[in-house]
Amino acid sequence: MTASKSRFATSPPNFHEVSDYPLSPQVYNQSMTVCIAAIADEGKSLIIAADQMATMPHLVAENEGNHKIFELSNNIYLLAAGSGFNAHKVYNNAKGSSVRASTVGDWVLKIQTAYKQIKLYTAENMFLAPRGLQDFQDYLNRHGSLNNQVVALIDSQLMSGDHFQEHFIVTGVDPSGNASVYIIQPPGEFGQINDFVAIGSGQSHASNSLYARGYSINMTEKEATYLVFEAKRRAEKAPGVGKATDMIVVSKSGKAKNLTEAEIDKLDTLYNEVMKGEKDLLTKKLSK
């Protein structure tokens, strides 16, 4: 499906490598979606993709308006897996912040701050307000006078973190011309990715596809665009991943392009041809 840019919605010191924060598959795959970001052209190009599946407790359906790519600033984007309501709150909080941001790294810090603020606000509304507590400070002040069972229940709910399991990718091409990809995950940690990353229920399918193809940042924009699309198509086998696809390519010239429906269809035709060709070749080899 066509993705409209208008609707989409130098790194700071001490940025950690993603290996510093092992990603738990149990937590990583709770969000019913797939979002992918991959660096190409020796770090100068970027390809991002996401589905448009809307998932709620009573509904799983394709939704053209359910875009999961948000434009933060020129050539810098936020991809979200999880509650669309929470994703928009984080996005709007970060966009409304007065802190200046001109690079991907700047936006990572703004999104991380917004993530923690919205998570805190959500926890206060869900677990404290129904018990007559105004906020966390009020809870701490009255902690000693509350019923022990109430305190135990609140503490258990707060520690579980189940109320806010959103995952985000912050990615883009800086004014310097360098592409970068970061992930933000519960409880608000972030890490930098050197080549590609996927989030959502289709994460393992998409990542395995790219690993199997030997994905490298040295691949051309054209190669990378197809492989990211292929990874997204393979991820459609996962629960809650829709067929409708949004894709944006930021070329090494610095120009961002939202792929049209016709261009997505062309990639889909190529994907079907590649899959058929590989199947036919395997059948031929096995018949000998």
PAZA-967547 format. One record per residue (C-alpha): x, y, z. Coordinates in steps of 0.001 Angstrom, whole numbers, plus 500000, padded with zeros to 6 digits. Example, Ala and Ser with C-alpha at 12.3 -4.5 7.8 and 13.67 -1.06 7.14 Angstrom:
! PAZA-967547
(node (512300,495500,507800))
(node (513670,498940,507140))
! end
This chain:
! PAZA-967547
(node (500000,500000,500000))
(node (501174,503518,499346))
(node (502853,505271,502252))
(node (502721,509049,502410))
(node (505662,510781,504014))
(node (503433,513500,505435))
(node (501465,510888,507368))
(node (504471,509326,508931))
(node (504386,510498,511159))
(node (526505,512779,515579))
(node (525594,510095,518304))
(node (525886,511193,521933))
(node (528720,509747,524039))
(node (528423,506432,525866))
(node (525951,504894,523419))
(node (525906,501170,524101))
(node (526158,498417,521539))
(node (523035,496284,521357))
(node (525047,493342,522726))
(node (525099,495152,526075))
(node (521336,494597,526266))
(node (520466,490988,525340))
(node (517067,490963,523672))
(node (514631,488522,525235))
(node (512575,486726,522542))
(node (509740,486268,525050))
(node (509423,490028,525491))
(node (510575,490935,521980))
(node (507778,489132,520155))
(node (504726,490201,522125))
(node (503748,493016,519719))
(node (501737,491751,516734))
(node (503532,493408,513825))
(node (506832,493636,512020))
(node (509028,496698,511536))
(node (512435,496469,509840))
(node (515326,498906,509402))
(node (518504,498109,507462))
(node (521618,500075,506534))
(node (523088,499762,503016))
(node (525627,501363,500647))
(node (528446,501130,503223))
(node (526447,503058,505791))
(node (525095,505761,503512))
(node (521607,504421,502669))
(node (518677,503230,504738))
(node (515705,500984,504021))
(node (512759,500736,506418))
(node (509554,498730,506191))
(node (506478,497974,508292))
(node (503118,496270,507967))
(node (499745,497905,508611))
(node (498003,495250,510687))
(node (495804,496596,513489))
(node (495662,494262,516483))
(node (493367,494671,519494))
(node (491952,492149,521983))
(node (488831,491731,519842))
(node (490209,492478,516370))
(node (493048,491593,514003))
(node (492612,493330,510659))
(node (494418,495161,507872))
(node (494031,498900,508243))
(node (495365,501391,505709))
(node (495466,504098,508345))
(node (497485,502012,510791))
(node (500916,503283,509773))
(node (503767,502318,512084))
(node (506406,504629,510618))
(node (506509,508155,512074))
(node (508633,510950,510635))
(node (510615,512685,513397))
(node (512522,515136,511217))
(node (514163,515230,507807))
(node (515295,511645,506979))
(node (514842,510475,510593))
(node (512055,508056,511560))
(node (510431,506206,514434))
(node (509055,502671,513921))
(node (506740,501264,516578))
(node (505666,497786,517651))
(node (502955,497565,520268))
(node (499940,499649,521159))
(node (499329,502268,518493))
(node (497804,504470,521191))
(node (500987,504343,523286))
(node (503178,504755,520204))
(node (501406,507982,519289))
(node (501732,509257,522858))
(node (505488,508631,522846))
(node (505831,510207,519403))
(node (503784,513289,520309))
(node (505633,513695,523614))
(node (509013,513604,521869))
(node (507912,515934,519063))
(node (506512,518379,521602))
(node (509721,518465,523637))
(node (511679,521713,523504))
(node (514988,519811,523487))
(node (516711,520424,520154))
(node (517427,517386,517976))
(node (519284,517321,514669))
(node (520752,513806,514557))
(node (519477,510266,515012))
(node (521321,510089,518328))
(node (519577,513238,519560))
(node (516207,511717,518713))
(node (517061,508467,520473))
(node (517491,510377,523731))
(node (514242,512289,523164))
(node (512294,509116,522419))
(node (513851,507329,525407))
(node (512835,510206,527688))
(node (509311,510218,526247))
(node (509123,506428,526608))
(node (509881,506597,530317))
(node (507518,509521,530915))
(node (504585,507837,529166))
(node (505328,504538,530886))
(node (505305,506288,534272))
(node (502090,508169,533455))
(node (500417,504943,532301))
(node (501419,503098,535473))
(node (500072,505913,537666))
(node (496716,505851,535842))
(node (496393,502065,535870))
(node (497661,501137,539335))
(node (497659,504216,541565))
(node (494722,506434,540560))
(node (492083,503684,541084))
(node (493310,503400,544688))
(node (493036,507128,545359))
(node (496755,507823,544900))
(node (497705,510880,542874))
(node (501131,509820,541600))
(node (504290,507942,542592))
(node (505349,510600,545063))
(node (501980,510331,546791))
(node (502364,506536,546829))
(node (505824,506776,548400))
(node (504631,509287,550983))
(node (501707,507055,552031))
(node (503447,503710,551552))
(node (503828,503018,555258))
(node (500164,503694,556064))
(node (498666,501534,553313))
(node (497383,498000,553804))
(node (500210,495507,553300))
(node (498204,493491,550776))
(node (497482,496620,548741))
(node (501161,497577,548771))
(node (502174,494059,547704))
(node (499664,494100,544853))
(node (500745,497532,543617))
(node (504423,496624,543825))
(node (503788,493400,541925))
(node (501917,495230,539175))
(node (504586,497905,538887))
(node (507462,495422,538786))
(node (505837,493225,536122))
(node (506076,495962,533500))
(node (503282,494273,531542))
(node (501419,497557,531194))
(node (504007,498960,528760))
(node (505765,496563,526393))
(node (506283,498840,523391))
(node (509401,498476,521230))
(node (510734,501235,518986))
(node (513298,501625,516243))
(node (514815,505089,515854))
(node (516639,505335,512552))
(node (517664,507723,509831))
(node (520440,509406,507910))
(node (522152,512273,509709))
(node (523051,515573,508029))
(node (526585,514143,507870))
(node (525288,511472,505469))
(node (525717,508520,507835))
(node (522845,506098,508422))
(node (522255,504631,511878))
(node (519748,502368,513601))
(node (518830,502156,517295))
(node (516333,500059,519225))
(node (514503,501084,522394))
(node (512903,498277,524402))
(node (511440,497693,527875))
(node (512130,499040,530405))
(node (513491,501903,528292))
(node (516969,500683,527386))
(node (518495,501476,524020))
(node (521232,500011,521869))
(node (522794,500696,518494))
(node (522506,498206,515632))
(node (525323,497861,513120))
(node (523405,496502,510119))
(node (519704,495647,510497))
(node (517026,495036,513095))
(node (513399,493901,513219))
(node (510809,494178,515979))
(node (507385,492664,516579))
(node (505921,489191,516249))
(node (507558,488833,512820))
(node (511000,489716,514181))
(node (512497,486226,514041))
(node (511129,485512,510550))
(node (512467,488797,509163))
(node (515849,488551,510896))
(node (516367,484932,509851))
(node (515573,485862,506261))
(node (518193,488608,506241))
(node (520766,486424,508003))
(node (520146,483603,505533))
(node (520737,485982,502624))
(node (524019,487136,504167))
(node (522788,490694,504514))
(node (525585,493258,504682))
(node (525725,497053,504890))
(node (527960,496848,501802))
(node (524997,495801,499667))
(node (523633,498314,497203))
(node (520411,500184,497870))
(node (518677,498119,495183))
(node (519790,494793,496690))
(node (518948,495907,500207))
(node (515496,497147,499213))
(node (514567,493773,497769))
(node (515993,491810,500727))
(node (514145,493972,503264))
(node (510936,493469,501303))
(node (511605,489728,501150))
(node (512170,489684,504907))
(node (508893,491509,505437))
(node (507048,489030,503205))
(node (508524,486092,505120))
(node (507488,487760,508377))
(node (503862,487590,507223))
(node (503913,483951,508360))
(node (504039,485203,511952))
(node (500857,485921,513957))
(node (499471,489416,513502))
(node (501663,490532,510577))
(node (499700,492002,507686))
(node (500397,491903,503956))
(node (500018,495660,503344))
(node (503483,497218,503376))
(node (504918,500681,503956))
(node (508517,501197,502782))
(node (510833,504187,502772))
(node (514265,504333,501156))
(node (516721,507076,502056))
(node (519419,507008,499375))
(node (523055,507980,499801))
(node (522219,511232,498018))
(node (520114,512113,501056))
(node (516802,511886,499231))
(node (513976,509991,500970))
(node (511411,508132,498882))
(node (508182,506457,499965))
(node (507682,503465,497698))
(node (504450,503643,495731))
(node (501906,500869,495471))
(node (503218,500095,491972))
(node (506782,499796,493277))
(node (505639,497524,496113))
(node (503784,495374,493575))
(node (506939,495157,491459))
(node (508919,493921,494464))
(node (506159,491428,495203))
(node (506344,490077,491634))
(node (510113,489701,491956))
(node (509684,487951,495301))
(node (507259,485424,493804))
(node (509622,484793,490892))
(node (512575,484265,493215))
(node (510609,481881,495444))
(node (509378,479892,492413))
(node (512849,479783,490881))
(node (514408,478465,494084))
(node (511667,475855,494485))
(node (512017,474726,490859))
(node (515794,474482,491202))
(node (515496,472402,494364))
(node (512972,470075,492730))
(node (515276,469672,489717))
(node (518321,468906,491857))
(node (516473,466424,494061))
(node (515048,464581,491060))
(node (518493,463665,489753))
! end
